[in-house]
Amino acid sequence: MQHHVDTAQGSFGGSLYHRFATTIFTYLSQQVPNEQDAEDLLLEVFLAALKNDSLSTMSAPSQLAWLRRVLSRGSMLPKITGKV
């Protein structure tokens, strides 16, 4: 897995990605059949995060909890794993 985000401007999205991408990817890798699916889901989670303006005001533990909720509420995992 190669994580690359352009953080030249010090964006919140980039810092969020660098803070939590490995944790989320590790979890996803244990839940889906292959690395490509895990990478696709990782991208979906962080794209959703970029759309949430209030995420930047949350504490780090709350941010991680929000990212994990996106996976379950958005039904992203069932799409890949076939579990409902």
C-alpha positions as CSV (number, residue, x, y, z in Angstrom):
1,M,0.0,0.0,0.0
2,Q,1.3,3.4,-0.9
3,H,-0.1,6.3,0.9
4,H,0.4,9.7,-0.8
5,V,-1.5,12.8,-0.1
6,D,-0.3,16.3,-1.2
7,T,0.0,18.2,2.1
8,A,2.1,21.0,0.7
9,Q,-0.5,23.5,2.0
10,G,-0.8,21.7,5.3
11,S,-4.5,20.9,4.6
12,F,-6.7,19.4,7.3
13,G,-7.6,16.5,5.0
14,G,-3.9,15.7,4.5
15,S,-3.1,15.7,8.2
16,L,-6.2,13.6,8.9
17,Y,-5.1,11.1,6.3
18,H,-1.6,10.9,7.7
19,R,-2.9,10.5,11.2
20,F,-5.4,7.7,10.5
21,A,-4.8,6.1,7.1
22,T,-2.6,3.3,8.4
23,T,-5.1,2.5,11.2
24,I,-8.1,2.4,8.9
25,F,-6.2,0.5,6.2
26,T,-5.1,-2.2,8.7
27,Y,-8.7,-2.6,9.8
28,L,-10.0,-2.8,6.2
29,S,-7.3,-5.3,5.2
30,Q,-8.7,-7.6,7.8
31,Q,-12.2,-7.2,6.6
32,V,-12.0,-7.4,2.8
33,P,-10.6,-10.1,0.5
34,N,-7.8,-8.1,-1.1
35,E,-5.6,-5.1,-0.8
36,Q,-7.2,-3.3,-3.7
37,D,-10.6,-3.4,-2.1
38,A,-9.1,-2.1,1.1
39,E,-7.4,0.8,-0.7
40,D,-10.7,1.7,-2.5
41,L,-12.6,1.8,0.7
42,L,-9.9,3.8,2.4
43,L,-10.3,6.4,-0.4
44,E,-14.1,6.4,0.0
45,V,-13.7,7.0,3.8
46,F,-11.4,10.0,3.4
47,L,-13.4,11.5,0.5
48,A,-16.4,11.4,2.9
49,A,-14.2,13.1,5.6
50,L,-13.4,15.9,3.2
51,K,-17.1,16.7,2.9
52,N,-17.5,17.0,6.7
53,D,-16.6,20.5,7.8
54,S,-17.2,19.8,11.5
55,L,-14.6,17.0,11.6
56,S,-11.7,19.6,11.9
57,T,-13.2,20.7,15.3
58,M,-13.3,17.2,16.8
59,S,-10.6,15.7,19.0
60,A,-8.4,13.0,17.4
61,P,-10.3,10.1,19.1
62,S,-13.6,11.5,17.9
63,Q,-12.2,11.9,14.4
64,L,-11.2,8.2,14.3
65,A,-14.6,7.2,15.7
66,W,-16.3,9.2,12.9
67,L,-14.1,7.6,10.3
68,R,-15.0,4.1,11.6
69,R,-18.7,5.0,11.7
70,V,-18.5,6.0,8.0
71,L,-17.5,2.5,7.2
72,S,-20.4,0.9,9.0
73,R,-23.1,3.5,8.3
74,G,-22.3,3.9,4.7
75,S,-22.5,0.1,4.3
76,M,-19.1,0.2,2.5
77,L,-17.9,-3.1,4.0
78,P,-21.0,-5.2,3.0
79,K,-20.5,-4.0,-0.6
80,I,-17.1,-5.6,-0.7
81,T,-17.4,-8.5,1.7
82,G,-20.9,-9.6,0.7
83,K,-22.0,-9.5,4.3
84,V,-25.2,-7.6,5.1
